[in-house]
Amino acid sequence: MSYISCNNFSTSHGVFLASIAKIVEPSYYQEDVKDPHWQKAIAEEIHALEENQTWTIEDSLSKKKPINSEWVYKVEH
C-alpha cells in the first residue's frame, strides 16, 4: 500500500497534499457519469466546445471523414 507522509511539510501544506491525494480520477466514462462533480465538468466542457464552434454535426452520408476524439479525465490543481 502506498501513502504520502506529510511529516516534513508545514501544517497548511500537509493539509493541501492530503486533500489532493484523496482525489480519484475516473478511468472510464461509466465511473465519470455517476459523480455530480464530473457531470458538471463534462457539461461545462461541452458548453465551451459549442461556444467556440469547435465542431459541427454533419450528415453521416457526407463525403467528410469523421475524426475520433476521447475524453481525458484529469483534475487540475
C-alpha positions in Angstrom: 0.0 0.0 0.0 1.3 3.5 -0.9 1.0 6.5 1.3 2.1 10.1 1.5 3.9 11.3 4.6 3.4 14.9 5.4 5.8 15.0 8.4 8.3 17.3 6.7 5.8 19.9 5.5 4.1 22.8 7.2 0.6 22.0 8.5 -1.1 24.0 5.7 1.0 22.3 3.0 0.3 18.9 4.6 -3.5 19.6 4.5 -3.2 20.6 0.9 -1.3 17.5 0.0 -3.8 15.3 1.8 -6.7 16.9 0.1 -5.3 16.4 -3.4 -4.1 12.9 -2.7 -7.6 11.6 -2.0 -9.0 12.8 -5.3 -9.6 9.8 -7.6 -9.6 10.5 -11.4 -12.0 8.2 -13.2 -10.6 5.8 -15.8 -13.9 5.1 -17.6 -16.9 7.1 -18.7 -19.1 4.7 -16.6 -17.3 5.9 -13.4 -17.4 9.5 -14.5 -21.1 9.9 -15.1 -22.0 8.8 -11.6 -20.2 11.7 -9.9 -22.0 15.1 -9.9 -18.7 17.0 -10.0 -17.6 15.2 -13.1 -21.1 15.6 -14.7 -20.7 19.4 -14.1 -17.2 19.4 -15.6 -18.4 17.5 -18.7 -21.3 19.9 -19.2 -19.0 22.9 -18.9 -16.5 21.4 -21.4 -19.3 20.6 -23.9 -20.7 24.1 -23.5 -17.2 25.6 -24.1 -16.7 23.5 -27.2 -20.1 24.6 -28.6 -19.5 28.3 -27.8 -16.1 28.1 -29.5 -17.7 26.3 -32.5 -15.0 23.6 -32.1 -17.2 21.1 -34.0 -20.1 20.7 -36.3 -22.6 18.0 -36.7 -22.6 16.6 -40.2 -24.9 14.2 -42.1 -23.3 10.7 -42.0 -23.7 10.4 -45.7 -21.5 13.4 -46.4 -18.1 12.9 -48.0 -16.3 14.2 -45.0 -14.4 11.7 -42.9 -15.2 11.9 -39.2 -12.3 12.2 -36.7 -12.1 10.4 -33.4 -12.0 12.1 -30.1 -11.8 11.0 -26.5 -12.2 12.4 -23.0 -9.2 12.6 -20.7 -10.1 12.8 -17.1 -7.6 14.9 -15.2 -8.0 17.1 -12.1 -6.3 20.5 -12.5 -4.8 21.8 -9.2 
